[in-house]
Amino acid sequence: MKLQVIRQRGLWWSISALGILAGLVAMLISWQQIGTPLRPSLDFVGGTRLQLELDCTKPGVCDQPIDIAAVRTAIAKQGLESSSVQEIVGQDRRGLSIRTSPLSVEQRTTLQNILSEKIGAFDPAKTQIDTVGPVLGQQILASGLIALLVSFLGITIYLSLRFQLDYAVFALVALFHDVLIATGAFAIFGLVFKLEVDSLFIVALLTIVGFSVNDTVVIYDRIRENLALNPGRSINEVVDDSINQTLTRSINTTLTALLSLVAIFFFGGATLKNFALALIIGFIAGAYSSIFIASPLWALWRERVGSPPSPEKSDIAPSDGTI
C-alpha cells in the first residue's frame, strides 16, 4: 500500500496546525495566569523547593488526606503567599511539594516545624530540599535558548551545503513544528497537571531537533537520488516515491527509540520522567514532520517556482538510509 502524502498534504498540514494552535492557546492562557508560556521549575526562576513526606510508619499519620487549605494558610502566615503547593500521593506515601522564594536554613526549619504540627510528622530520610538563585536560573535559560538557536544555524548551514538553501528552509520549518508541538504539549500539561519544565527540557528540545533533522536528511537524500535517476518525472511523484521508499526505515527508527523512552518514563527515576515524556512527544512529532511537513512543503515550493537542473547521476551515491 502506497502512502499518498502529496495528494493528502492538506489533511496532514491541518492536523499539525490544530496541534500547534492548541499549544499556542495553552501558552497564552499560561502567560495570563502565571506570566510565562510554560510553568517553569526552580532551574529557571530560582527559589527553594521542599519535598516533605509524612512518616507513614507511625500510626494514624497517613490515614487522612492532607488538608491543602490548612497548609496554604500556614505558609501564608510566614509571608509566603505566592508559594506553589502540591500534594504527593502514592503507594504507602503521602507528602507535599512546596515551591517558594529562596529560604534560609532557619526559615526552612521553621516552616517544616509548623507544617509538622499541622499535618503530622515528616520522615527526615525522605526530605528533599533544592535551592537555586534567580541569577543562575536566568543564566540556565539564556544558555539553553542560545544553544537551541546555534543548533538551528548549524543545521541551516549544513543542509545548504549538502543540498540547497530551499531544502534547509523547509527542514527548519519542520524543526520549528517539532519544537512548537513539544512546548505546546507541556504548556497544556502545565495547565492541567501543573507539570513544570526544567533545564532537561532544553536538552530534550536539542535532542528532538537532532533526531528530526536526521530523519529529514534521509528522505532528502532519496529525493535527490530519484530526481537524478528520473529527471523527467514530476516533483510530486518523486517526493511521494521517496517518502514511501524510506517510510519503513523512519517507522522502525522511531519505534526503536520510543520503546526505550517509554521504559524510562514508566520505570526510570522521577527526575527523568518529564525528560522522557518530552522526547516521546518530540520524536513522534519529528517523524511526522519529516514525512508530512518538510518534503511536501519543499515539493509545493519547487512545483510553484520550478525545479533547477537535477544533479548529475555520477555525483550521487545510492542512498542506504544513512547520513
Backbone as numpy.savetxt, mean C-alpha at the origin, in Angstrom:
# Nx Ny Nz CAx CAy CAz Cx Cy Cz
-8.71 -19.82 -24.53 -9.56 -18.61 -24.53 -8.69 -17.37 -24.53
-8.95 -16.48 -25.46 -8.14 -15.27 -25.59 -8.80 -14.12 -24.84
-8.04 -13.45 -24.00 -8.54 -12.30 -23.25 -8.62 -11.08 -24.17
-9.81 -10.50 -24.28 -10.02 -9.34 -25.15 -9.73 -8.05 -24.35
-8.47 -7.71 -24.26 -8.07 -6.56 -23.44 -8.41 -5.25 -24.14
-8.03 -5.11 -25.40 -8.24 -3.85 -26.11 -9.72 -3.59 -26.35
-10.44 -4.60 -26.78 -11.85 -4.41 -27.10 -12.65 -3.99 -25.87
-12.27 -4.48 -24.69 -13.01 -4.17 -23.47 -12.26 -3.21 -22.55
-11.38 -2.41 -23.14 -10.55 -1.55 -22.28 -11.38 -0.52 -21.52
-12.51 -0.11 -22.07 -13.38 0.82 -21.33 -13.85 0.23 -20.02
-14.15 -1.08 -20.01 -14.56 -1.75 -18.79 -13.44 -1.78 -17.77
-12.23 -2.17 -18.23 -11.09 -2.26 -17.30 -10.77 -0.89 -16.71
-10.83 0.14 -17.54 -10.51 1.49 -17.04 -11.60 1.99 -16.09
-12.85 1.60 -16.32 -13.94 2.01 -15.43 -13.76 1.38 -14.05
-13.35 0.11 -14.02 -13.11 -0.56 -12.74 -12.01 0.16 -11.95
-10.92 0.51 -12.65 -9.83 1.24 -11.99 -10.29 2.60 -11.51
-11.06 3.29 -12.34 -11.54 4.63 -11.97 -12.41 4.58 -10.72
-13.27 3.57 -10.62 -14.12 3.44 -9.44 -13.29 3.17 -8.18
-12.27 2.31 -8.32 -11.41 2.03 -7.18 -10.65 3.26 -6.71
-10.11 4.00 -7.67 -9.36 5.22 -7.33 -10.29 6.27 -6.73
-11.48 6.42 -7.31 -12.45 7.40 -6.81 -12.85 7.11 -5.38
-13.10 5.84 -5.08 -13.46 5.46 -3.70 -12.34 5.82 -2.73
-11.09 5.57 -3.15 -9.95 5.92 -2.30 -9.80 7.41 -2.09
-10.00 8.18 -3.17 -9.89 9.64 -3.06 -10.98 10.22 -2.15
-12.18 9.67 -2.25 -13.26 10.13 -1.36 -12.91 9.82 0.09
-12.38 8.62 0.34 -11.98 8.25 1.70 -10.87 9.17 2.21
-9.90 9.50 1.34 -8.82 10.41 1.76 -9.36 11.80 2.07
-10.34 12.26 1.29 -10.95 13.57 1.55 -11.68 13.58 2.89
-12.44 12.52 3.16 -13.15 12.43 4.44 -12.15 12.37 5.60
-11.08 11.60 5.42 -10.05 11.50 6.45 -9.40 12.85 6.69
-9.15 13.59 5.62 -8.54 14.92 5.76 -9.43 15.85 6.57
-10.73 15.77 6.34 -11.66 16.61 7.08 -11.75 16.22 8.54
-11.60 14.92 8.82 -11.76 14.45 10.19 -10.51 14.60 11.03
-9.34 14.21 10.46 -8.12 14.20 11.26 -7.00 15.07 10.69
-7.26 15.71 9.54 -6.27 16.64 8.97 -5.23 16.00 8.09
-5.32 14.69 7.81 -4.39 14.01 6.93 -5.17 13.00 6.08
-4.72 12.73 4.83 -5.45 11.80 3.97 -5.40 10.35 4.47
-4.35 9.98 5.18 -4.23 8.66 5.79 -4.05 8.84 7.29
-4.42 7.82 8.03 -4.26 7.91 9.49 -2.80 7.59 9.84
-2.03 8.61 10.24 -0.59 8.38 10.45 -0.30 7.74 11.80
0.75 6.93 11.82 1.22 6.35 13.07 2.24 7.29 13.71
2.80 6.85 14.83 3.80 7.67 15.52 5.04 7.90 14.66
5.29 7.00 13.71 6.47 7.16 12.86 6.48 8.51 12.16
5.31 9.06 11.87 5.21 10.29 11.09 4.87 11.52 11.92
4.00 11.38 12.92 3.55 12.56 13.65 4.27 12.74 14.98
4.95 11.71 15.45 5.62 11.80 16.74 4.63 11.62 17.89
5.13 11.26 19.04 4.28 11.07 20.21 4.63 9.80 20.95
3.74 9.38 21.84 3.95 8.19 22.65 2.79 7.22 22.44
3.11 5.97 22.26 2.08 4.94 22.16 2.28 3.95 23.30
1.22 3.77 24.07 1.22 2.82 25.17 0.32 1.64 24.81
0.85 0.45 24.88 0.02 -0.75 24.71 0.03 -1.48 26.03
-1.12 -1.49 26.68 -1.25 -2.06 28.02 -2.23 -3.21 27.97
-1.84 -4.36 28.49 -2.72 -5.53 28.53 -3.01 -5.91 29.97
-4.27 -6.20 30.21 -4.67 -6.60 31.56 -4.07 -7.96 31.92
-3.82 -8.14 33.21 -3.28 -9.41 33.70 -4.46 -10.37 33.91
-4.75 -11.15 32.86 -5.93 -12.04 32.89 -5.73 -13.26 33.79
-4.54 -13.40 34.34 -4.32 -14.53 35.26 -4.96 -14.26 36.63
-5.26 -12.98 36.89 -5.90 -12.64 38.16 -7.41 -12.78 38.03
-8.07 -13.33 39.02 -9.52 -13.58 38.95 -10.32 -12.29 38.71
-11.25 -12.37 37.74 -12.19 -11.28 37.52 -11.67 -10.10 36.73
-10.37 -10.06 36.44 -9.81 -8.88 35.78 -10.32 -8.74 34.35
-10.41 -9.85 33.63 -10.78 -9.81 32.20 -12.20 -10.29 31.95
-13.03 -10.35 32.99 -14.38 -10.87 32.82 -15.29 -9.89 32.08
-15.06 -8.60 32.25 -15.92 -7.59 31.65 -15.16 -6.78 30.60
-15.89 -6.28 29.57 -15.24 -5.41 28.58 -14.72 -4.13 29.24
-13.67 -3.57 28.65 -13.10 -2.33 29.18 -14.05 -1.18 28.88
-14.28 -0.34 29.86 -15.13 0.85 29.69 -14.29 1.95 29.03
-14.39 2.04 27.71 -13.58 3.01 26.97 -13.92 4.44 27.37
-15.20 4.69 27.67 -15.61 6.04 28.07 -14.91 6.46 29.35
-14.81 5.53 30.29 -14.13 5.83 31.55 -12.65 6.06 31.32
-12.07 5.30 30.38 -10.65 5.48 30.04 -10.42 6.87 29.45
-11.29 7.26 28.54 -11.14 8.59 27.91 -11.27 9.70 28.94
-12.20 9.52 29.86 -12.38 10.54 30.91 -11.13 10.66 31.78
-10.56 9.50 32.14 -9.34 9.52 32.97 -8.19 10.17 32.23
-8.07 9.89 30.94 -6.99 10.48 30.15 -7.19 11.98 30.00
-8.44 12.39 29.80 -8.73 13.82 29.63 -8.37 14.61 30.88
-8.54 14.01 32.05 -8.20 14.70 33.30 -6.70 14.96 33.42
-5.90 14.23 32.63 -4.45 14.44 32.62 -4.03 15.43 31.54
-5.04 16.07 30.90 -4.74 17.05 29.85 -4.41 16.43 28.51
-4.88 15.21 28.27 -4.57 14.49 27.03 -5.84 14.18 26.25
-6.70 15.20 26.10 -8.01 15.00 25.47 -7.92 14.52 24.03
-6.86 14.89 23.31 -6.75 14.56 21.89 -6.18 13.16 21.64
-5.98 12.39 22.70 -5.38 11.06 22.55 -6.33 10.11 21.83
-5.72 9.14 21.13 -6.48 8.10 20.45 -6.45 6.84 21.31
-7.64 6.25 21.56 -7.74 5.08 22.42 -8.43 3.96 21.66
-7.81 2.79 21.63 -8.40 1.60 21.01 -8.32 0.43 21.96
-9.36 -0.38 21.95 -9.38 -1.57 22.81 -8.73 -2.73 22.06
-7.93 -3.50 22.78 -7.31 -4.70 22.24 -8.07 -5.90 22.77
-8.63 -6.68 21.84 -9.41 -7.85 22.24 -8.91 -9.05 21.46
-8.66 -10.12 22.14 -8.20 -11.35 21.51 -8.40 -12.53 22.44
-7.93 -13.67 21.99 -8.05 -14.86 22.81 -7.17 -14.74 24.05
-7.82 -14.77 25.20 -7.12 -14.66 26.49 -6.31 -13.37 26.61
-6.79 -12.32 25.97 -6.10 -11.03 26.12 -7.12 -9.90 26.00
-6.88 -8.87 26.77 -7.72 -7.69 26.75 -6.87 -6.51 27.21
-6.91 -5.43 26.47 -6.06 -4.31 26.84 -6.40 -3.06 26.07
-5.45 -2.10 26.08 -5.64 -0.79 25.47 -4.43 -0.42 24.63
-4.68 0.29 23.54 -3.62 0.92 22.78 -3.92 2.41 22.77
-3.02 3.19 23.36 -3.24 4.63 23.52 -2.15 5.37 22.78
-2.54 6.26 21.87 -1.60 7.11 21.16 -1.83 8.54 21.60
-0.80 9.18 22.09 -0.96 10.51 22.65 0.28 11.34 22.36
0.30 12.55 22.87 1.46 13.43 22.71 2.63 12.87 23.51
3.87 13.31 23.20 5.03 12.76 23.91 4.91 12.89 25.43
5.17 11.80 26.13 5.06 11.79 27.59 6.40 11.46 28.20
6.67 12.07 29.34 7.88 11.73 30.09 7.64 10.42 30.84
8.71 9.88 31.42 8.60 8.64 32.18 7.63 8.82 33.35
7.72 9.96 34.01 6.84 10.23 35.15 5.38 10.31 34.71
5.14 10.98 33.58 3.77 11.10 33.07 3.20 9.74 32.67
4.04 8.89 32.04 3.58 7.56 31.65 3.23 6.73 32.87
4.07 6.81 33.89 3.83 6.04 35.11 2.53 6.48 35.79
2.33 7.79 35.85 1.10 8.32 36.46 -0.13 7.85 35.70
-0.06 7.92 34.36 -1.19 7.51 33.53 -1.49 6.01 33.71
-0.45 5.20 33.75 -0.64 3.76 33.92 -1.28 3.46 35.28
-0.85 4.16 36.32 -1.42 3.93 37.65 -2.90 4.32 37.69
-3.24 5.43 37.07 -4.64 5.88 37.05 -5.51 4.88 36.30
-5.04 4.42 35.15 -5.81 3.46 34.36 -5.92 2.12 35.07
-4.89 1.74 35.78 -4.92 0.48 36.52 -5.99 0.52 37.61
-6.13 1.66 38.23 -7.16 1.81 39.26 -8.56 1.76 38.65
-8.69 2.25 37.42 -10.00 2.32 36.77 -10.46 0.97 36.22
-9.56 0.24 35.56 -10.00 -0.95 34.82 -9.34 -2.26 35.27
-8.33 -2.19 36.12 -7.70 -3.42 36.62 -6.20 -3.42 36.42
-5.57 -4.43 36.99 -4.10 -4.52 36.97 -3.60 -4.92 35.58
-2.50 -4.29 35.16 -1.88 -4.60 33.88 -0.73 -5.59 34.07
-0.46 -6.32 33.00 0.65 -7.28 33.00 1.91 -6.53 32.55
2.90 -6.32 33.45 4.11 -5.56 33.08 4.88 -6.20 31.92
4.83 -7.52 31.80 5.59 -8.21 30.75 5.03 -7.93 29.36
3.77 -7.52 29.29 3.14 -7.27 27.99 2.98 -5.78 27.68
3.52 -4.94 28.53 3.45 -3.50 28.30 4.46 -3.08 27.23
3.99 -2.34 26.24 4.85 -1.82 25.17 4.75 -0.31 25.13
5.89 0.35 25.04 5.93 1.82 25.00 6.83 2.25 23.84
6.27 3.05 22.93 7.04 3.59 21.80 6.94 5.10 21.83
8.09 5.76 21.65 8.12 7.22 21.64 8.93 7.71 20.44
8.34 8.61 19.66 9.00 9.19 18.49 8.83 10.70 18.55
9.92 11.43 18.36 9.85 12.89 18.35 9.22 13.39 17.07
8.53 14.54 17.10 7.87 15.08 15.90 8.84 15.41 14.77
10.04 15.86 15.10 11.02 16.20 14.06 11.45 14.94 13.33
11.73 13.87 14.07 12.11 12.61 13.46 10.98 12.07 12.57
9.74 12.21 13.04 8.60 11.75 12.26 8.51 12.47 10.92
8.73 13.78 10.92 8.69 14.55 9.68 9.83 14.16 8.75
10.99 13.88 9.33 12.14 13.45 8.51 11.87 12.10 7.85
11.25 11.18 8.58 10.93 9.88 8.02 9.96 10.03 6.86
8.93 10.86 7.03 7.95 11.07 5.96 8.59 11.71 4.74
9.41 12.76 4.97 10.06 13.43 3.84 11.00 12.49 3.10
11.77 11.70 3.83 12.70 10.76 3.20 11.95 9.71 2.38
10.83 9.25 2.90 10.04 8.27 2.18 9.47 8.82 0.88
8.96 10.03 0.92 8.41 10.65 -0.28 9.49 10.92 -1.32
10.66 11.36 -0.86 11.78 11.59 -1.79 12.19 10.28 -2.45
12.25 9.20 -1.67 12.62 7.90 -2.23 11.62 7.45 -3.29
10.34 7.73 -3.05 9.31 7.35 -4.02 9.47 8.16 -5.31
9.73 9.46 -5.19 9.92 10.30 -6.37 11.17 9.91 -7.16
12.24 9.60 -6.44 13.47 9.18 -7.11 13.26 7.88 -7.87
12.47 6.97 -7.29 12.19 5.71 -7.98 11.41 5.96 -9.26
10.46 6.88 -9.23 9.71 7.22 -10.45 10.63 7.80 -11.51
11.54 8.68 -11.09 12.47 9.29 -12.03 13.38 8.24 -12.65
13.93 7.35 -11.81 14.80 6.29 -12.32 14.09 5.37 -13.30
12.84 5.04 -13.00 12.06 4.18 -13.89 11.81 4.87 -15.22
11.52 6.17 -15.18 11.29 6.93 -16.41 12.53 6.93 -17.31
13.68 7.18 -16.70 14.92 7.20 -17.48 15.22 5.82 -18.06
15.07 4.78 -17.24 15.36 3.42 -17.69 14.47 3.01 -18.86
13.15 3.22 -18.72 12.23 2.81 -19.77 12.38 3.65 -21.03
12.73 4.92 -20.86 12.95 5.77 -22.03 14.16 5.30 -22.83
15.20 4.85 -22.13 16.40 4.37 -22.81 16.19 2.98 -23.40
15.51 2.12 -22.66 15.33 0.75 -23.13 14.27 0.67 -24.23
13.21 1.47 -24.11 12.15 1.47 -25.10 12.09 2.86 -25.74
11.00 3.58 -25.48 10.86 4.97 -25.93 10.11 5.74 -24.86
10.06 7.06 -25.00 9.49 7.90 -23.95 8.02 7.57 -23.70
7.24 7.28 -24.77 5.83 7.03 -24.53 5.61 5.73 -23.75
6.47 4.74 -23.94 6.39 3.54 -23.11 6.54 3.93 -21.63
7.53 4.78 -21.34 7.80 5.18 -19.96 6.63 5.96 -19.37
6.02 6.84 -20.16 4.92 7.66 -19.68 3.75 6.80 -19.22
3.37 5.81 -20.03 2.21 5.00 -19.68 2.55 3.97 -18.60
3.80 3.59 -18.49 4.21 2.77 -17.34 4.06 3.58 -16.05
4.41 4.87 -16.10 4.25 5.73 -14.92 2.78 5.90 -14.57
1.92 6.03 -15.57 0.49 6.11 -15.30 0.02 4.88 -14.54
0.50 3.71 -14.96 0.15 2.47 -14.27 0.68 2.46 -12.84
1.90 2.99 -12.64 2.47 3.02 -11.29 1.69 3.96 -10.38
1.29 5.12 -10.91 0.46 6.03 -10.12 -0.87 5.36 -9.77
-1.41 4.60 -10.70 -2.62 3.83 -10.45 -2.43 2.90 -9.26
-1.31 2.17 -9.24 -1.05 1.21 -8.16 -0.90 1.92 -6.82
-0.17 3.03 -6.81 0.03 3.78 -5.57 -1.30 4.33 -5.06
-2.13 4.85 -5.96 -3.42 5.41 -5.56 -4.35 4.33 -5.03
-4.33 3.15 -5.65 -5.17 2.06 -5.16 -4.75 1.64 -3.76
-3.43 1.50 -3.54 -2.94 1.08 -2.22 -3.23 2.13 -1.15
-2.93 3.40 -1.45 -3.17 4.46 -0.47 -4.66 4.66 -0.24
-5.46 4.55 -1.30 -6.91 4.68 -1.15 -7.49 3.58 -0.28
-6.99 2.35 -0.46 -7.45 1.24 0.37 -7.13 1.49 1.83
-5.94 2.01 2.11 -5.56 2.26 3.50 -6.30 3.47 4.07
-6.71 4.40 3.21 -7.55 5.50 3.68 -8.91 4.96 4.12
-9.47 4.02 3.33 -10.73 3.40 3.70 -10.57 2.59 4.99
-9.50 1.81 5.09 -9.25 1.01 6.30 -9.05 1.93 7.52
-8.43 3.09 7.29 -8.23 4.02 8.39 -9.54 4.56 8.93
-10.50 4.80 8.02 -11.80 5.30 8.46 -12.63 4.20 9.13
-12.58 3.00 8.56 -13.44 1.92 9.05 -12.83 1.18 10.24
-11.53 0.85 10.13 -10.89 0.03 11.16 -9.84 0.78 11.97
-9.72 2.10 11.76 -8.72 2.92 12.45 -7.30 2.43 12.16
-7.08 1.90 10.98 -5.77 1.36 10.61 -4.80 2.51 10.32
-3.61 2.44 10.88 -2.61 3.49 10.72 -1.53 3.07 9.73
-0.91 4.05 9.09 0.22 3.77 8.20 1.50 4.22 8.91
2.55 3.40 8.77 3.83 3.72 9.38 4.91 3.76 8.31
6.17 3.80 8.72 7.27 3.89 7.76 7.33 2.67 6.84
6.86 1.52 7.31 6.85 0.33 6.47 5.88 0.48 5.29
4.92 1.37 5.41 3.99 1.60 4.30 4.73 2.23 3.11
5.68 3.12 3.39 6.50 3.70 2.33 7.33 2.61 1.67
7.90 1.73 2.48 8.66 0.61 1.94 7.77 -0.26 1.05
6.54 -0.47 1.50 5.60 -1.28 0.70 5.31 -0.62 -0.64
5.14 0.70 -0.65 4.87 1.40 -1.91 6.05 1.27 -2.88
7.26 1.37 -2.36 8.45 1.21 -3.22 8.52 -0.20 -3.77
8.19 -1.19 -2.95 8.19 -2.59 -3.41 7.12 -2.80 -4.48
5.95 -2.21 -4.27 4.86 -2.31 -5.25 5.28 -1.72 -6.59
5.93 -0.58 -6.55 6.39 0.08 -7.78 7.35 -0.83 -8.53
8.31 -1.42 -7.81 9.27 -2.31 -8.45 8.62 -3.55 -9.05
7.68 -4.14 -8.32 6.99 -5.33 -8.83 6.18 -5.00 -10.07
5.45 -3.89 -10.02 4.57 -3.53 -11.12 5.35 -3.21 -12.39
6.43 -2.45 -12.27 7.19 -2.08 -13.47 7.87 -3.30 -14.07
8.25 -4.27 -13.25 8.83 -5.50 -13.77 7.83 -6.22 -14.68
6.58 -6.32 -14.23 5.54 -6.97 -15.02 5.27 -6.19 -16.30
5.27 -4.87 -16.21 5.01 -4.03 -17.38 6.11 -4.17 -18.42
7.36 -4.23 -17.98 8.48 -4.36 -18.90 8.42 -5.67 -19.66
8.00 -6.74 -19.00 7.88 -8.03 -19.67 6.87 -7.93 -20.83
5.74 -7.29 -20.58 4.73 -7.13 -21.64 5.25 -6.20 -22.74
5.93 -5.11 -22.34 6.52 -4.20 -23.33 7.53 -4.93 -24.23
8.32 -5.79 -23.63 9.30 -6.56 -24.41 8.62 -7.40 -25.48
7.53 -8.04 -25.09 6.83 -8.89 -26.05 6.14 -8.05 -27.12
5.62 -6.89 -26.75 5.01 -5.99 -27.74 6.04 -5.56 -28.77
7.21 -5.14 -28.29 8.25 -4.68 -29.21 8.72 -5.82 -30.12
8.83 -7.01 -29.57 9.24 -8.16 -30.36 8.20 -8.47 -31.45
6.92 -8.46 -31.08 5.87 -8.77 -32.04 5.71 -7.68 -33.09
5.97 -6.44 -32.73 5.92 -5.36 -33.72 6.99 -5.56 -34.79
8.16 -6.01 -34.36 9.25 -6.24 -35.32 8.96 -7.44 -36.21
8.34 -8.46 -35.62 8.05 -9.68 -36.39 6.84 -9.52 -37.30
5.91 -8.62 -36.92 4.67 -8.43 -37.69 4.44 -6.95 -37.95
5.27 -6.32 -38.78 5.16 -4.87 -38.98 3.87 -4.43 -39.64
3.17 -5.33 -40.32 1.95 -4.94 -41.01 0.69 -5.02 -40.18
0.76 -5.64 -39.02 -0.43 -5.81 -38.19 -0.77 -4.53 -37.43
-2.02 -4.41 -37.02 -2.45 -3.23 -36.28 -1.88 -3.27 -34.86
-1.74 -2.09 -34.29 -1.21 -1.97 -32.93 -2.10 -2.74 -31.95
-3.41 -2.61 -32.09 -4.33 -3.26 -31.15 -4.18 -4.78 -31.16
-4.03 -5.36 -32.33 -3.88 -6.80 -32.43 -2.56 -7.26 -31.81
-1.51 -6.50 -32.07 -0.20 -6.85 -31.51 -0.23 -6.78 -29.99
-0.81 -5.73 -29.44 -0.87 -5.58 -27.98 -1.71 -6.68 -27.36
-2.86 -6.98 -27.96 -3.71 -8.05 -27.45 -2.97 -9.39 -27.41
-2.30 -9.71 -28.53 -1.55 -10.97 -28.59 -0.41 -10.99 -27.58
0.28 -9.88 -27.44 1.42 -9.82 -26.52 0.98 -10.01 -25.07
-0.14 -9.40 -24.71 -0.65 -9.54 -23.35 -1.05 -11.00 -23.09
-1.73 -11.61 -24.04 -2.16 -13.00 -23.86 -0.97 -13.96 -23.82
0.09 -13.64 -24.56 1.28 -14.50 -24.56 2.02 -14.45 -23.23
1.93 -13.33 -22.53 2.62 -13.18 -21.24 1.68 -13.31 -20.05
0.40 -13.59 -20.32 -0.60 -13.60 -19.25 -0.32 -14.69 -18.21
0.02 -15.89 -18.67 0.29 -16.97 -17.74 1.45 -16.64 -16.83
2.49 -16.06 -17.41 3.67 -15.68 -16.62 3.28 -14.65 -15.56
2.47 -13.64 -15.95 2.06 -12.60 -15.02 1.24 -13.16 -13.87
0.29 -14.04 -14.20 -0.57 -14.63 -13.16 0.25 -15.51 -12.22
1.11 -16.34 -12.77 1.91 -17.23 -11.92 2.83 -16.46 -10.99
3.48 -15.41 -11.53 4.38 -14.60 -10.70 3.63 -13.93 -9.57
2.46 -13.37 -9.89 1.68 -12.66 -8.88 1.16 -13.62 -7.81
0.63 -14.76 -8.23 0.10 -15.73 -7.27 1.19 -16.27 -6.35
2.37 -16.50 -6.90 3.48 -16.99 -6.08 3.83 -15.98 -4.99
3.90 -14.72 -5.37 4.20 -13.67 -4.38 3.07 -13.55 -3.36
1.81 -13.64 -3.83 0.68 -13.47 -2.92 0.59 -14.59 -1.89
0.97 -15.80 -2.27 0.93 -16.90 -1.31 1.83 -16.63 -0.10
3.02 -16.10 -0.37 3.93 -15.76 0.73 3.38 -14.63 1.56
2.82 -13.62 0.90 2.30 -12.45 1.63 1.08 -12.81 2.48
0.22 -13.66 1.96 -0.95 -14.08 2.75 -0.50 -14.85 3.99
0.52 -15.68 3.83 1.06 -16.42 4.98 1.62 -15.46 6.03
2.34 -14.43 5.56 2.88 -13.43 6.50 1.75 -12.68 7.20
0.70 -12.34 6.43 -0.42 -11.58 7.01 -1.11 -12.36 8.12
-1.34 -13.65 7.89 -2.10 -14.44 8.87 -1.23 -15.02 9.98
0.02 -15.34 9.67 0.84 -16.05 10.65 2.08 -15.26 11.09
2.34 -14.10 10.47 3.50 -13.31 10.84 3.23 -12.48 12.08
4.24 -11.72 12.49 4.09 -10.86 13.65 3.16 -9.70 13.38
2.69 -9.07 14.46 1.74 -7.97 14.35 2.32 -6.78 13.57
3.64 -6.56 13.71 4.27 -5.42 13.04 4.32 -5.59 11.52
4.18 -6.83 11.02 4.26 -7.08 9.58 2.90 -7.20 8.91
1.82 -7.22 9.68 0.50 -7.43 9.10 0.13 -6.31 8.12
0.27 -5.06 8.55 -0.09 -3.95 7.67 0.82 -3.88 6.45
2.10 -4.21 6.65 3.05 -4.24 5.54 2.63 -5.29 4.52
2.29 -6.48 5.00 1.86 -7.55 4.10 0.55 -7.19 3.41
-0.36 -6.56 4.14 -1.64 -6.17 3.55 -1.44 -5.15 2.42
-0.56 -4.18 2.64 -0.28 -3.19 1.60 0.30 -3.85 0.36
1.20 -4.81 0.56 1.80 -5.51 -0.58 0.77 -6.37 -1.31
-0.12 -7.01 -0.58 -1.15 -7.82 -1.23 -2.01 -6.96 -2.15
-2.46 -5.83 -1.62 -3.29 -4.93 -2.42 -2.49 -4.38 -3.60
-1.25 -3.95 -3.33 -0.43 -3.35 -4.37 -0.03 -4.31 -5.46
0.29 -5.55 -5.09 0.69 -6.55 -6.10 -0.48 -6.90 -7.02
-1.68 -7.01 -6.44 -2.86 -7.26 -7.27 -3.10 -6.08 -8.21
-3.00 -4.86 -7.66 -3.18 -3.67 -8.49 -2.09 -3.58 -9.55
-0.84 -3.97 -9.20 0.26 -3.92 -10.16 0.08 -4.87 -11.31
-0.36 -6.10 -11.01 -0.63 -7.06 -12.09 -1.77 -6.57 -12.97
-2.78 -6.00 -12.35 -3.93 -5.48 -13.10 -3.52 -4.33 -14.01
-2.75 -3.39 -13.47 -2.38 -2.21 -14.26 -1.43 -2.56 -15.40
-0.55 -3.52 -15.20 0.37 -3.93 -16.26 -0.40 -4.49 -17.45
-1.47 -5.23 -17.16 -2.25 -5.88 -18.22 -3.30 -4.95 -18.80
-4.03 -4.26 -17.94 -5.23 -3.54 -18.38 -5.07 -2.02 -18.46
-3.96 -1.47 -17.96 -3.79 -0.02 -17.98 -2.66 0.42 -18.89
-1.43 0.01 -18.58 -0.26 0.53 -19.29 -0.30 0.20 -20.78
-0.43 -1.06 -21.13 -0.36 -1.46 -22.54 -1.55 -0.97 -23.36
-2.82 -1.10 -22.87 -3.94 -0.55 -23.64 -3.86 0.96 -23.84
-3.38 1.70 -22.83 -3.22 3.15 -22.99 -2.17 3.46 -24.05
-1.07 2.70 -24.00 -0.02 2.89 -25.02 -0.55 2.59 -26.41
-1.36 1.54 -26.54 -1.94 1.17 -27.84 -2.86 2.28 -28.34
-3.67 2.85 -27.45 -4.58 3.93 -27.83 -3.78 5.15 -28.31
-2.70 5.45 -27.61 -1.84 6.58 -27.99 -1.23 6.36 -29.36
-0.65 5.18 -29.59 -0.02 4.89 -30.88 -1.06 4.85 -32.01
-2.27 4.42 -31.67 -3.33 4.39 -32.66 -3.73 5.79 -33.09
-3.70 6.72 -32.15 -4.11 8.11 -32.43 -3.01 8.89 -33.14
-1.78 8.76 -32.67 -0.70 9.59 -33.21 0.07 8.90 -34.32
-0.14 7.60 -34.49 0.63 6.87 -35.49 1.87 6.27 -34.88
2.25 5.10 -35.36 3.39 4.38 -34.81 4.65 4.71 -35.58
5.77 5.01 -34.90 7.04 5.23 -35.58 7.55 3.93 -36.17
8.56 3.99 -37.00 9.09 2.76 -37.60 9.44 1.72 -36.55
9.08 0.45 -36.82 9.36 -0.63 -35.87 10.84 -0.91 -35.81
11.35 -1.39 -34.67 12.76 -1.75 -34.55 13.09 -2.88 -35.52
14.33 -2.94 -35.93 14.77 -4.03 -36.81 14.72 -5.35 -36.06
14.36 -6.39 -36.78 14.27 -7.71 -36.15 15.60 -8.12 -35.53
16.67 -7.77 -36.18 17.98 -8.19 -35.68 18.35 -7.52 -34.38
17.64 -6.41 -34.05 17.96 -5.69 -32.82 17.25 -6.27 -31.61
16.36 -7.23 -31.85 15.53 -7.72 -30.76 15.75 -9.19 -30.53
16.14 -9.53 -29.33 16.30 -10.94 -28.98 14.95 -11.48 -28.54
14.67 -12.73 -28.83 13.40 -13.30 -28.40 13.22 -13.17 -26.89
12.02 -12.75 -26.51 11.75 -12.53 -25.08 11.44 -13.84 -24.40
12.07 -14.08 -23.26 11.78 -15.29 -22.48 11.02 -14.97 -21.21
10.46 -13.73 -21.14 9.69 -13.36 -19.96 10.53 -12.84 -18.84
11.79 -12.51 -19.08 12.65 -11.95 -18.03 13.15 -10.59 -18.46
13.68 -9.87 -17.49 14.23 -8.53 -17.78 15.72 -8.59 -17.85
